[in-house]
Amino acid sequence: MRRPKLAHRPTGRGVIRGVVSISGRPAEAEDRMVPGHWEGDLALGTRRSAVAPLVERTSRYTAVVRSPTGGRSGEQ
């Protein structure tokens, strides 16, 4: 038996605030010649787990940092 879909309620998830376009970054970050420019991401897992891989653009040095709060702000 088919069930009706619930009304879509905005939850705020998936909304990025203060977005800066990638074209807005400095020119020296584009050519990867100046060390010190880092890229980061946040990977959310199951059971309140999260890691943040950080990559230095010139040397490609990578550090993976575990989030102590599981990537969800305000929860303990």
PQR file with spaces between the fields and no chain letter, atoms N, CA, C, O and H, PARSE charges and radii, in Angstrom:
ATOM       1  N    MET     1       0.838   -1.166    0.000 -0.4000 1.5000
ATOM       2  CA   MET     1       0.000    0.000    0.000 -0.0000 2.0000
ATOM       3  C    MET     1       0.895    1.246    0.000  0.5500 1.7000
ATOM       4  O    MET     1       1.850    1.326    0.773 -0.5500 1.4000
ATOM       5  N    ARG     2       0.591    2.192   -0.848 -0.4000 1.5000
ATOM       6  CA   ARG     2       1.387    3.414   -0.938 -0.0000 2.0000
ATOM       7  C    ARG     2       1.029    4.370    0.186  0.5500 1.7000
ATOM       8  O    ARG     2      -0.127    4.494    0.591 -0.5500 1.4000
ATOM       9  H    ARG     2      -0.185    2.127   -1.476  0.4000 1.0000
ATOM      10  N    ARG     3       2.058    5.037    0.670 -0.4000 1.5000
ATOM      11  CA   ARG     3       1.849    6.023    1.723 -0.0000 2.0000
ATOM      12  C    ARG     3       2.202    7.406    1.178  0.5500 1.7000
ATOM      13  O    ARG     3       3.133    7.533    0.383 -0.5500 1.4000
ATOM      14  H    ARG     3       2.997    4.937    0.341  0.4000 1.0000
ATOM      15  N    PRO     4       1.480    8.437    1.590 -0.5600 1.5000
ATOM      16  CA   PRO     4       1.810    9.780    1.103  0.2800 2.0000
ATOM      17  C    PRO     4       3.149   10.253    1.661  0.5500 1.7000
ATOM      18  O    PRO     4       3.520    9.926    2.789 -0.5500 1.4000
ATOM      19  N    LYS     5       3.861   11.022    0.854 -0.4000 1.5000
ATOM      20  CA   LYS     5       5.122   11.589    1.313 -0.0000 2.0000
ATOM      21  C    LYS     5       4.839   12.667    2.345  0.5500 1.7000
ATOM      22  O    LYS     5       3.845   13.388    2.253 -0.5500 1.4000
ATOM      23  H    LYS     5       3.560   11.287   -0.062  0.4000 1.0000
ATOM      24  N    LEU     6       5.710   12.768    3.313 -0.4000 1.5000
ATOM      25  CA   LEU     6       5.574   13.809    4.317 -0.0000 2.0000
ATOM      26  C    LEU     6       5.894   15.162    3.701  0.5500 1.7000
ATOM      27  O    LEU     6       6.686   15.257    2.764 -0.5500 1.4000
ATOM      28  H    LEU     6       6.517   12.182    3.388  0.4000 1.0000
ATOM      29  N    ALA     7       5.293   16.174    4.216 -0.4000 1.5000
ATOM      30  CA   ALA     7       5.570   17.519    3.723 -0.0000 2.0000
ATOM      31  C    ALA     7       7.044   17.836    3.951  0.5500 1.7000
ATOM      32  O    ALA     7       7.591   17.563    5.019 -0.5500 1.4000
ATOM      33  H    ALA     7       4.649   16.098    4.978  0.4000 1.0000
ATOM      34  N    HIS     8       7.672   18.409    2.945 -0.4000 1.5000
ATOM      35  CA   HIS     8       9.091   18.754    3.048 -0.0000 2.0000
ATOM      36  C    HIS     8       9.256   19.951    3.966  0.5500 1.7000
ATOM      37  O    HIS     8       8.721   21.031    3.710 -0.5500 1.4000
ATOM      38  H    HIS     8       7.227   18.631    2.077  0.4000 1.0000
ATOM      39  N    ARG     9      10.001   19.742    5.032 -0.4000 1.5000
ATOM      40  CA   ARG     9      10.272   20.823    5.975 -0.0000 2.0000
ATOM      41  C    ARG     9      11.754   21.140    5.929  0.5500 1.7000
ATOM      42  O    ARG     9      12.577   20.244    6.119 -0.5500 1.4000
ATOM      43  H    ARG     9      10.435   18.865    5.239  0.4000 1.0000
ATOM      44  N    PRO    10      12.118   22.391    5.680 -0.5600 1.5000
ATOM      45  CA   PRO    10      13.549   22.723    5.667  0.2800 2.0000
ATOM      46  C    PRO    10      14.162   22.535    7.049  0.5500 1.7000
ATOM      47  O    PRO    10      13.617   23.007    8.047 -0.5500 1.4000
ATOM      48  N    THR    11      15.291   21.848    7.104 -0.4000 1.5000
ATOM      49  CA   THR    11      15.945   21.569    8.371 -0.0000 2.0000
ATOM      50  C    THR    11      17.248   22.340    8.533  0.5500 1.7000
ATOM      51  O    THR    11      17.844   22.335    9.610 -0.5500 1.4000
ATOM      52  H    THR    11      15.734   21.464    6.294  0.4000 1.0000
ATOM      53  N    GLY    12      17.690   22.999    7.472 -0.4000 1.5000
ATOM      54  CA   GLY    12      18.963   23.706    7.538 -0.0000 2.0000
ATOM      55  C    GLY    12      20.141   22.841    7.162  0.5500 1.7000
ATOM      56  O    GLY    12      21.255   23.344    7.018 -0.5500 1.4000
ATOM      57  H    GLY    12      17.205   23.003    6.597  0.4000 1.0000
ATOM      58  N    ARG    13      19.923   21.561    7.001 -0.4000 1.5000
ATOM      59  CA   ARG    13      21.009   20.669    6.604 -0.0000 2.0000
ATOM      60  C    ARG    13      21.329   20.873    5.132  0.5500 1.7000
ATOM      61  O    ARG    13      20.433   21.074    4.313 -0.5500 1.4000
ATOM      62  H    ARG    13      19.018   21.152    7.118  0.4000 1.0000
ATOM      63  N    GLY    14      22.593   20.820    4.811 -0.4000 1.5000
ATOM      64  CA   GLY    14      23.022   20.967    3.434 -0.0000 2.0000
ATOM      65  C    GLY    14      23.134   22.409    2.978  0.5500 1.7000
ATOM      66  O    GLY    14      23.402   22.663    1.804 -0.5500 1.4000
ATOM      67  H    GLY    14      23.321   20.656    5.476  0.4000 1.0000
ATOM      68  N    VAL    15      22.934   23.352    3.876 -0.4000 1.5000
ATOM      69  CA   VAL    15      23.037   24.766    3.533 -0.0000 2.0000
ATOM      70  C    VAL    15      24.399   25.276    3.994  0.5500 1.7000
ATOM      71  O    VAL    15      24.745   25.176    5.171 -0.5500 1.4000
ATOM      72  H    VAL    15      22.716   23.146    4.830  0.4000 1.0000
ATOM      73  N    ILE    16      25.156   25.815    3.066 -0.4000 1.5000
ATOM      74  CA   ILE    16      26.476   26.341    3.387 -0.0000 2.0000
ATOM      75  C    ILE    16      26.358   27.848    3.503  0.5500 1.7000
ATOM      76  O    ILE    16      25.942   28.523    2.561 -0.5500 1.4000
ATOM      77  H    ILE    16      24.875   25.897    2.110  0.4000 1.0000
ATOM      78  N    ARG    17      26.724   28.366    4.652 -0.4000 1.5000
ATOM      79  CA   ARG    17      26.637   29.802    4.889 -0.0000 2.0000
ATOM      80  C    ARG    17      27.983   30.459    4.601  0.5500 1.7000
ATOM      81  O    ARG    17      29.029   29.861    4.854 -0.5500 1.4000
ATOM      82  H    ARG    17      27.062   27.817    5.417  0.4000 1.0000
ATOM      83  N    GLY    18      27.967   31.660    4.084 -0.4000 1.5000
ATOM      84  CA   GLY    18      29.206   32.397    3.819 -0.0000 2.0000
ATOM      85  C    GLY    18      30.031   31.788    2.706  0.5500 1.7000
ATOM      86  O    GLY    18      31.258   31.753    2.804 -0.5500 1.4000
ATOM      87  H    GLY    18      27.117   32.145    3.878  0.4000 1.0000
ATOM      88  N    VAL    19      29.398   31.311    1.658 -0.4000 1.5000
ATOM      89  CA   VAL    19      30.095   30.641    0.569 -0.0000 2.0000
ATOM      90  C    VAL    19      30.938   31.650   -0.204  0.5500 1.7000
ATOM      91  O    VAL    19      30.472   32.742   -0.531 -0.5500 1.4000
ATOM      92  H    VAL    19      28.401   31.339    1.579  0.4000 1.0000
ATOM      93  N    VAL    20      32.188   31.273   -0.492 -0.4000 1.5000
ATOM      94  CA   VAL    20      33.074   32.077   -1.326 -0.0000 2.0000
ATOM      95  C    VAL    20      33.388   31.240   -2.566  0.5500 1.7000
ATOM      96  O    VAL    20      33.776   30.076   -2.459 -0.5500 1.4000
ATOM      97  H    VAL    20      32.566   30.387   -0.225  0.4000 1.0000
ATOM      98  N    SER    21      33.218   31.835   -3.720 -0.4000 1.5000
ATOM      99  CA   SER    21      33.470   31.125   -4.971 -0.0000 2.0000
ATOM     100  C    SER    21      34.933   30.744   -5.084  0.5500 1.7000
ATOM     101  O    SER    21      35.802   31.444   -4.565 -0.5500 1.4000
ATOM     102  H    SER    21      32.902   32.781   -3.806  0.4000 1.0000
ATOM     103  N    ILE    22      35.210   29.642   -5.758 -0.4000 1.5000
ATOM     104  CA   ILE    22      36.591   29.196   -5.931 -0.0000 2.0000
ATOM     105  C    ILE    22      37.366   30.196   -6.775  0.5500 1.7000
ATOM     106  O    ILE    22      38.591   30.267   -6.668 -0.5500 1.4000
ATOM     107  H    ILE    22      34.504   29.074   -6.180  0.4000 1.0000
ATOM     108  N    SER    23      36.681   30.973   -7.614 -0.4000 1.5000
ATOM     109  CA   SER    23      37.362   31.989   -8.415 -0.0000 2.0000
ATOM     110  C    SER    23      37.771   33.191   -7.558  0.5500 1.7000
ATOM     111  O    SER    23      38.521   34.050   -8.022 -0.5500 1.4000
ATOM     112  H    SER    23      35.686   30.915   -7.701  0.4000 1.0000
ATOM     113  N    GLY    24      37.288   33.259   -6.320 -0.4000 1.5000
ATOM     114  CA   GLY    24      37.625   34.355   -5.426 -0.0000 2.0000
ATOM     115  C    GLY    24      38.916   34.151   -4.656  0.5500 1.7000
ATOM     116  O    GLY    24      39.321   35.043   -3.911 -0.5500 1.4000
ATOM     117  H    GLY    24      36.679   32.561   -5.943  0.4000 1.0000
ATOM     118  N    ARG    25      39.582   33.003   -4.809 -0.4000 1.5000
ATOM     119  CA   ARG    25      40.831   32.781   -4.081 -0.0000 2.0000
ATOM     120  C    ARG    25      41.988   33.466   -4.802  0.5500 1.7000
ATOM     121  O    ARG    25      41.880   33.764   -5.992 -0.5500 1.4000
ATOM     122  H    ARG    25      39.252   32.278   -5.415  0.4000 1.0000
ATOM     123  N    PRO    26      43.100   33.722   -4.099 -0.5600 1.5000
ATOM     124  CA   PRO    26      44.237   34.442   -4.698  0.2800 2.0000
ATOM     125  C    PRO    26      44.869   33.670   -5.856  0.5500 1.7000
ATOM     126  O    PRO    26      44.778   32.444   -5.923 -0.5500 1.4000
ATOM     127  N    ALA    27      45.507   34.400   -6.759 -0.4000 1.5000
ATOM     128  CA   ALA    27      46.135   33.795   -7.940 -0.0000 2.0000
ATOM     129  C    ALA    27      47.272   32.852   -7.556  0.5500 1.7000
ATOM     130  O    ALA    27      47.468   31.831   -8.215 -0.5500 1.4000
ATOM     131  H    ALA    27      45.581   35.396   -6.705  0.4000 1.0000
ATOM     132  N    GLU    28      48.032   33.176   -6.493 -0.4000 1.5000
ATOM     133  CA   GLU    28      49.147   32.309   -6.110 -0.0000 2.0000
ATOM     134  C    GLU    28      48.680   30.952   -5.593  0.5500 1.7000
ATOM     135  O    GLU    28      49.455   29.995   -5.594 -0.5500 1.4000
ATOM     136  H    GLU    28      47.873   34.005   -5.958  0.4000 1.0000
ATOM     137  N    ALA    29      47.445   30.854   -5.159 -0.4000 1.5000
ATOM     138  CA   ALA    29      46.909   29.559   -4.723 -0.0000 2.0000
ATOM     139  C    ALA    29      46.594   28.678   -5.925  0.5500 1.7000
ATOM     140  O    ALA    29      46.577   27.452   -5.812 -0.5500 1.4000
ATOM     141  H    ALA    29      46.815   31.631   -5.159  0.4000 1.0000
ATOM     142  N    GLU    30      46.347   29.290   -7.061 -0.4000 1.5000
ATOM     143  CA   GLU    30      46.002   28.537   -8.271 -0.0000 2.0000
ATOM     144  C    GLU    30      47.181   27.770   -8.851  0.5500 1.7000
ATOM     145  O    GLU    30      47.014   26.638   -9.306 -0.5500 1.4000
ATOM     146  H    GLU    30      46.361   30.286   -7.152  0.4000 1.0000
ATOM     147  N    ASP    31      48.383   28.372   -8.841 -0.4000 1.5000
ATOM     148  CA   ASP    31      49.525   27.722   -9.495 -0.0000 2.0000
ATOM     149  C    ASP    31      50.311   26.794   -8.575  0.5500 1.7000
ATOM     150  O    ASP    31      51.239   26.132   -9.040 -0.5500 1.4000
ATOM     151  H    ASP    31      48.519   29.291   -8.472  0.4000 1.0000
ATOM     152  N    ARG    32      49.976   26.721   -7.299 -0.4000 1.5000
ATOM     153  CA   ARG    32      50.589   25.813   -6.327 -0.0000 2.0000
ATOM     154  C    ARG    32      52.084   26.024   -6.145  0.5500 1.7000
ATOM     155  O    ARG    32      52.793   25.078   -5.800 -0.5500 1.4000
ATOM     156  H    ARG    32      49.222   27.259   -6.922  0.4000 1.0000
ATOM     157  N    MET    33      52.580   27.224   -6.363 -0.4000 1.5000
ATOM     158  CA   MET    33      54.004   27.490   -6.206 -0.0000 2.0000
ATOM     159  C    MET    33      54.340   28.008   -4.809  0.5500 1.7000
ATOM     160  O    MET    33      55.472   27.849   -4.353 -0.5500 1.4000
ATOM     161  H    MET    33      52.005   27.992   -6.643  0.4000 1.0000
ATOM     162  N    VAL    34      53.398   28.610   -4.139 -0.4000 1.5000
ATOM     163  CA   VAL    34      53.633   29.172   -2.808 -0.0000 2.0000
ATOM     164  C    VAL    34      53.147   28.169   -1.767  0.5500 1.7000
ATOM     165  O    VAL    34      51.962   27.836   -1.751 -0.5500 1.4000
ATOM     166  H    VAL    34      52.479   28.739   -4.510  0.4000 1.0000
ATOM     167  N    PRO    35      54.039   27.675   -0.893 -0.5600 1.5000
ATOM     168  CA   PRO    35      53.590   26.724    0.120  0.2800 2.0000
ATOM     169  C    PRO    35      52.714   27.398    1.174  0.5500 1.7000
ATOM     170  O    PRO    35      52.811   28.605    1.398 -0.5500 1.4000
ATOM     171  N    GLY    36      51.879   26.622    1.801 -0.4000 1.5000
ATOM     172  CA   GLY    36      51.055   27.137    2.886 -0.0000 2.0000
ATOM     173  C    GLY    36      49.577   27.214    2.580  0.5500 1.7000
ATOM     174  O    GLY    36      48.785   27.582    3.448 -0.5500 1.4000
ATOM     175  H    GLY    36      51.800   25.642    1.619  0.4000 1.0000
ATOM     176  N    HIS    37      49.186   26.875    1.356 -0.4000 1.5000
ATOM     177  CA   HIS    37      47.764   26.871    1.022 -0.0000 2.0000
ATOM     178  C    HIS    37      47.218   25.465    1.254  0.5500 1.7000
ATOM     179  O    HIS    37      47.726   24.491    0.698 -0.5500 1.4000
ATOM     180  H    HIS    37      49.829   26.576    0.651  0.4000 1.0000
ATOM     181  N    TRP    38      46.185   25.373    2.074 -0.4000 1.5000
ATOM     182  CA   TRP    38      45.619   24.093    2.454 -0.0000 2.0000
ATOM     183  C    TRP    38      44.199   23.953    1.928  0.5500 1.7000
ATOM     184  O    TRP    38      43.466   24.937    1.828 -0.5500 1.4000
ATOM     185  H    TRP    38      45.773   26.164    2.525  0.4000 1.0000
ATOM     186  N    GLU    39      43.817   22.735    1.594 -0.4000 1.5000
ATOM     187  CA   GLU    39      42.440   22.401    1.239 -0.0000 2.0000
ATOM     188  C    GLU    39      41.924   21.450    2.302  0.5500 1.7000
ATOM     189  O    GLU    39      42.663   20.594    2.788 -0.5500 1.4000
ATOM     190  H    GLU    39      44.412   21.936    1.675  0.4000 1.0000
ATOM     191  N    GLY    40      40.677   21.593    2.658 -0.4000 1.5000
ATOM     192  CA   GLY    40      40.102   20.724    3.674 -0.0000 2.0000
ATOM     193  C    GLY    40      38.706   20.296    3.306  0.5500 1.7000
ATOM     194  O    GLY    40      38.044   20.918    2.474 -0.5500 1.4000
ATOM     195  H    GLY    40      40.077   22.288    2.263  0.4000 1.0000
ATOM     196  N    ASP    41      38.273   19.241    3.926 -0.4000 1.5000
ATOM     197  CA   ASP    41      36.937   18.717    3.709 -0.0000 2.0000
ATOM     198  C    ASP    41      36.479   18.092    5.021  0.5500 1.7000
ATOM     199  O    ASP    41      37.276   17.907    5.941 -0.5500 1.4000
ATOM     200  H    ASP    41      38.810   18.736    4.602  0.4000 1.0000
ATOM     201  N    LEU    42      35.209   17.774    5.102 -0.4000 1.5000
ATOM     202  CA   LEU    42      34.675   17.106    6.277 -0.0000 2.0000
ATOM     203  C    LEU    42      33.903   15.886    5.815  0.5500 1.7000
ATOM     204  O    LEU    42      32.975   15.998    5.014 -0.5500 1.4000
ATOM     205  H    LEU    42      34.561   17.924    4.355  0.4000 1.0000
ATOM     206  N    ALA    43      34.279   14.735    6.314 -0.4000 1.5000
ATOM     207  CA   ALA    43      33.604   13.488    5.961 -0.0000 2.0000
ATOM     208  C    ALA    43      32.869   12.966    7.184  0.5500 1.7000
ATOM     209  O    ALA    43      33.489   12.612    8.187 -0.5500 1.4000
ATOM     210  H    ALA    43      35.032   14.644    6.965  0.4000 1.0000
ATOM     211  N    LEU    44      31.551   12.919    7.095 -0.4000 1.5000
ATOM     212  CA   LEU    44      30.734   12.419    8.194 -0.0000 2.0000
ATOM     213  C    LEU    44      30.485   10.936    8.011  0.5500 1.7000
ATOM     214  O    LEU    44      30.148   10.483    6.917 -0.5500 1.4000
ATOM     215  H    LEU    44      31.047   13.207    6.280  0.4000 1.0000
ATOM     216  N    GLY    45      30.649   10.187    9.077 -0.4000 1.5000
ATOM     217  CA   GLY    45      30.411    8.757    9.041 -0.0000 2.0000
ATOM     218  C    GLY    45      29.181    8.391    9.850  0.5500 1.7000
ATOM     219  O    GLY    45      28.359    9.243   10.187 -0.5500 1.4000
ATOM     220  H    GLY    45      30.922   10.554    9.966  0.4000 1.0000
ATOM     221  N    THR    46      29.072    7.129   10.148 -0.4000 1.5000
ATOM     222  CA   THR    46      27.949    6.658   10.950 -0.0000 2.0000
ATOM     223  C    THR    46      28.304    6.752   12.426  0.5500 1.7000
ATOM     224  O    THR    46      29.469    6.916   12.788 -0.5500 1.4000
ATOM     225  H    THR    46      29.740    6.436    9.873  0.4000 1.0000
ATOM     226  N    ARG    47      27.317    6.650   13.249 -0.4000 1.5000
ATOM     227  CA   ARG    47      27.489    6.665   14.699 -0.0000 2.0000
ATOM     228  C    ARG    47      28.273    7.874   15.203  0.5500 1.7000
ATOM     229  O    ARG    47      29.187    7.736   16.017 -0.5500 1.4000
ATOM     230  H    ARG    47      26.370    6.517   12.955  0.4000 1.0000
ATOM     231  N    ARG    48      27.915    9.041   14.721 -0.4000 1.5000
ATOM     232  CA   ARG    48      28.505   10.307   15.164 -0.0000 2.0000
ATOM     233  C    ARG    48      30.017   10.350   14.992  0.5500 1.7000
ATOM     234  O    ARG    48      30.719   10.831   15.881 -0.5500 1.4000
ATOM     235  H    ARG    48      27.173    9.154   14.060  0.4000 1.0000
ATOM     236  N    SER    49      30.529    9.864   13.884 -0.4000 1.5000
ATOM     237  CA   SER    49      31.958    9.914   13.616 -0.0000 2.0000
ATOM     238  C    SER    49      32.205   10.873   12.451  0.5500 1.7000
ATOM     239  O    SER    49      31.368   11.023   11.561 -0.5500 1.4000
ATOM     240  H    SER    49      29.958    9.473   13.162  0.4000 1.0000
ATOM     241  N    ALA    50      33.369   11.516   12.478 -0.4000 1.5000
ATOM     242  CA   ALA    50      33.733   12.437   11.411 -0.0000 2.0000
ATOM     243  C    ALA    50      35.245   12.592   11.367  0.5500 1.7000
ATOM     244  O    ALA    50      35.914   12.532   12.398 -0.5500 1.4000
ATOM     245  H    ALA    50      34.049   11.394   13.201  0.4000 1.0000
ATOM     246  N    VAL    51      35.780   12.794   10.159 -0.4000 1.5000
ATOM     247  CA   VAL    51      37.190   13.088    9.966 -0.0000 2.0000
ATOM     248  C    VAL    51      37.302   14.270    9.011  0.5500 1.7000
ATOM     249  O    VAL    51      36.418   14.511    8.188 -0.5500 1.4000
ATOM     250  H    VAL    51      35.236   12.843    9.321  0.4000 1.0000
ATOM     251  N    ALA    52      38.405   15.000    9.138 -0.4000 1.5000
ATOM     252  CA   ALA    52      38.674   16.133    8.267 -0.0000 2.0000
ATOM     253  C    ALA    52      40.027   15.929    7.605  0.5500 1.7000
ATOM     254  O    ALA    52      41.055   16.121    8.255 -0.5500 1.4000
ATOM     255  H    ALA    52      39.122   14.804    9.806  0.4000 1.0000
ATOM     256  N    PRO    53      40.061   15.543    6.326 -0.5600 1.5000
ATOM     257  CA   PRO    53      41.337   15.442    5.625  0.2800 2.0000
ATOM     258  C    PRO    53      41.801   16.831    5.190  0.5500 1.7000
ATOM     259  O    PRO    53      41.034   17.591    4.599 -0.5500 1.4000
ATOM     260  N    LEU    54      43.060   17.157    5.486 -0.4000 1.5000
ATOM     261  CA   LEU    54      43.654   18.434    5.111 -0.0000 2.0000
ATOM     262  C    LEU    54      44.836   18.153    4.191  0.5500 1.7000
ATOM     263  O    LEU    54      45.681   17.315    4.507 -0.5500 1.4000
ATOM     264  H    LEU    54      43.683   16.539    5.966  0.4000 1.0000
ATOM     265  N    VAL    55      44.904   18.849    3.049 -0.4000 1.5000
ATOM     266  CA   VAL    55      45.955   18.618    2.062 -0.0000 2.0000
ATOM     267  C    VAL    55      46.652   19.938    1.767  0.5500 1.7000
ATOM     268  O    VAL    55      46.008   20.922    1.403 -0.5500 1.4000
ATOM     269  H    VAL    55      44.218   19.529    2.792  0.4000 1.0000
ATOM     270  N    GLU    56      47.984   19.952    1.929 -0.4000 1.5000
ATOM     271  CA   GLU    56      48.767   21.121    1.556 -0.0000 2.0000
ATOM     272  C    GLU    56      48.967   21.055    0.054  0.5500 1.7000
ATOM     273  O    GLU    56      49.446   20.046   -0.463 -0.5500 1.4000
ATOM     274  H    GLU    56      48.506   19.152    2.224  0.4000 1.0000
ATOM     275  N    ARG    57      48.605   22.121   -0.655 -0.4000 1.5000
ATOM     276  CA   ARG    57      48.523   22.071   -2.112 -0.0000 2.0000
ATOM     277  C    ARG    57      49.865   21.938   -2.816  0.5500 1.7000
ATOM     278  O    ARG    57      49.925   21.316   -3.876 -0.5500 1.4000
ATOM     279  H    ARG    57      48.215   22.940   -0.234  0.4000 1.0000
ATOM     280  N    THR    58      50.945   22.495   -2.273 -0.4000 1.5000
ATOM     281  CA   THR    58      52.236   22.432   -2.957 -0.0000 2.0000
ATOM     282  C    THR    58      52.879   21.059   -2.817  0.5500 1.7000
ATOM     283  O    THR    58      53.250   20.443   -3.817 -0.5500 1.4000
ATOM     284  H    THR    58      50.896   23.001   -1.412  0.4000 1.0000
ATOM     285  N    SER    59      53.011   20.582   -1.602 -0.4000 1.5000
ATOM     286  CA   SER    59      53.706   19.315   -1.356 -0.0000 2.0000
ATOM     287  C    SER    59      52.786   18.107   -1.365  0.5500 1.7000
ATOM     288  O    SER    59      53.255   16.970   -1.403 -0.5500 1.4000
ATOM     289  H    SER    59      52.709   21.082   -0.790  0.4000 1.0000
ATOM     290  N    ARG    60      51.463   18.345   -1.331 -0.4000 1.5000
ATOM     291  CA   ARG    60      50.447   17.290   -1.237 -0.0000 2.0000
ATOM     292  C    ARG    60      50.519   16.537    0.091  0.5500 1.7000
ATOM     293  O    ARG    60      50.006   15.425    0.212 -0.5500 1.4000
ATOM     294  H    ARG    60      51.082   19.268   -1.301  0.4000 1.0000
ATOM     295  N    TYR    61      51.169   17.160    1.097 -0.4000 1.5000
ATOM     296  CA   TYR    61      51.198   16.582    2.445 -0.0000 2.0000
ATOM     297  C    TYR    61      49.762   16.494    2.948  0.5500 1.7000
ATOM     298  O    TYR    61      49.011   17.466    2.869 -0.5500 1.4000
ATOM     299  H    TYR    61      51.586   18.063    0.999  0.4000 1.0000
ATOM     300  N    THR    62      49.389   15.342    3.459 -0.4000 1.5000
ATOM     301  CA   THR    62      48.012   15.105    3.888 -0.0000 2.0000
ATOM     302  C    THR    62      47.977   14.760    5.369  0.5500 1.7000
ATOM     303  O    THR    62      48.763   13.944    5.850 -0.5500 1.4000
ATOM     304  H    THR    62      50.000   14.553    3.523  0.4000 1.0000
ATOM     305  N    ALA    63      47.062   15.388    6.077 -0.4000 1.5000
ATOM     306  CA   ALA    63      46.822   15.090    7.485 -0.0000 2.0000
ATOM     307  C    ALA    63      45.334   14.814    7.647  0.5500 1.7000
ATOM     308  O    ALA    63      44.495   15.551    7.129 -0.5500 1.4000
ATOM     309  H    ALA    63      46.423   16.051    5.686  0.4000 1.0000
ATOM     310  N    VAL    64      45.023   13.763    8.359 -0.4000 1.5000
ATOM     311  CA   VAL    64      43.618   13.423    8.612 -0.0000 2.0000
ATOM     312  C    VAL    64      43.367   13.635   10.105  0.5500 1.7000
ATOM     313  O    VAL    64      44.030   13.042   10.956 -0.5500 1.4000
ATOM     314  H    VAL    64      45.706   13.165    8.779  0.4000 1.0000
ATOM     315  N    VAL    65      42.396   14.494   10.396 -0.4000 1.5000
ATOM     316  CA   VAL    65      42.105   14.878   11.774 -0.0000 2.0000
ATOM     317  C    VAL    65      40.741   14.326   12.163  0.5500 1.7000
ATOM     318  O    VAL    65      39.763   14.485   11.433 -0.5500 1.4000
ATOM     319  H    VAL    65      41.858   14.977    9.705  0.4000 1.0000
ATOM     320  N    ARG    66      40.687   13.682   13.309 -0.4000 1.5000
ATOM     321  CA   ARG    66      39.424   13.157   13.821 -0.0000 2.0000
ATOM     322  C    ARG    66      38.690   14.248   14.576  0.5500 1.7000
ATOM     323  O    ARG    66      39.287   14.958   15.386 -0.5500 1.4000
ATOM     324  H    ARG    66      41.482   13.552   13.902  0.4000 1.0000
ATOM     325  N    SER    67      37.414   14.385   14.319 -0.4000 1.5000
ATOM     326  CA   SER    67      36.618   15.386   15.013 -0.0000 2.0000
ATOM     327  C    SER    67      36.153   14.831   16.359  0.5500 1.7000
ATOM     328  O    SER    67      35.558   13.755   16.405 -0.5500 1.4000
ATOM     329  H    SER    67      36.929   13.808   13.661  0.4000 1.0000
ATOM     330  N    PRO    68      36.414   15.545   17.452 -0.5600 1.5000
ATOM     331  CA   PRO    68      36.011   15.034   18.763  0.2800 2.0000
ATOM     332  C    PRO    68      34.501   15.038   18.975  0.5500 1.7000
ATOM     333  O    PRO    68      33.989   14.267   19.787 -0.5500 1.4000
ATOM     334  N    THR    69      33.776   15.905   18.249 -0.4000 1.5000
ATOM     335  CA   THR    69      32.329   15.966   18.410 -0.0000 2.0000
ATOM     336  C    THR    69      31.584   15.192   17.335  0.5500 1.7000
ATOM     337  O    THR    69      30.354   15.214   17.303 -0.5500 1.4000
ATOM     338  H    THR    69      34.191   16.532   17.589  0.4000 1.0000
ATOM     339  N    GLY    70      32.290   14.524   16.475 -0.4000 1.5000
ATOM     340  CA   GLY    70      31.618   13.778   15.424 -0.0000 2.0000
ATOM     341  C    GLY    70      31.106   14.653   14.312  0.5500 1.7000
ATOM     342  O    GLY    70      30.247   14.223   13.543 -0.5500 1.4000
ATOM     343  H    GLY    70      33.290   14.506   16.502  0.4000 1.0000
ATOM     344  N    GLY    71      31.609   15.885   14.197 -0.4000 1.5000
ATOM     345  CA   GLY    71      31.242   16.754   13.108 -0.0000 2.0000
ATOM     346  C    GLY    71      29.911   17.462   13.273  0.5500 1.7000
ATOM     347  O    GLY    71      29.465   18.174   12.372 -0.5500 1.4000
ATOM     348  H    GLY    71      32.307   16.235   14.822  0.4000 1.0000
ATOM     349  N    ARG    72      29.275   17.270   14.420 -0.4000 1.5000
ATOM     350  CA   ARG    72      27.983   17.892   14.637 -0.0000 2.0000
ATOM     351  C    ARG    72      28.134   18.927   15.744  0.5500 1.7000
ATOM     352  O    ARG    72      28.317   18.575   16.909 -0.5500 1.4000
ATOM     353  H    ARG    72      29.637   16.692   15.152  0.4000 1.0000
ATOM     354  N    SER    73      28.059   20.175   15.385 -0.4000 1.5000
ATOM     355  CA   SER    73      28.276   21.234   16.371 -0.0000 2.0000
ATOM     356  C    SER    73      27.131   21.275   17.375  0.5500 1.7000
ATOM     357  O    SER    73      25.972   21.044   17.029 -0.5500 1.4000
ATOM     358  H    SER    73      27.910   20.461   14.438  0.4000 1.0000
ATOM     359  N    GLY    74      27.468   21.563   18.584 -0.4000 1.5000
ATOM     360  CA   GLY    74      26.467   21.710   19.631 -0.0000 2.0000
ATOM     361  C    GLY    74      26.111   20.429   20.362  0.5500 1.7000
ATOM     362  O    GLY    74      25.413   20.476   21.376 -0.5500 1.4000
ATOM     363  H    GLY    74      28.409   21.750   18.865  0.4000 1.0000
ATOM     364  N    GLU    75      26.573   19.285   19.873 -0.4000 1.5000
ATOM     365  CA   GLU    75      26.266   18.017   20.556 -0.0000 2.0000
ATOM     366  C    GLU    75      27.458   17.599   21.387  0.5500 1.7000
ATOM     367  O    GLU    75      28.594   17.953   21.071 -0.5500 1.4000
ATOM     368  H    GLU    75      27.140   19.246   19.050  0.4000 1.0000
ATOM     369  N    GLN    76      27.215   16.863   22.426 -0.4000 1.5000
ATOM     370  CA   GLN    76      28.310   16.356   23.253 -0.0000 2.0000
ATOM     371  C    GLN    76      28.179   14.881   23.461  0.5500 1.7000
ATOM     372  O    GLN    76      29.014   14.276   24.134 -0.5500 1.4000
ATOM     373  H    GLN    76      26.292   16.576   22.683  0.4000 1.0000
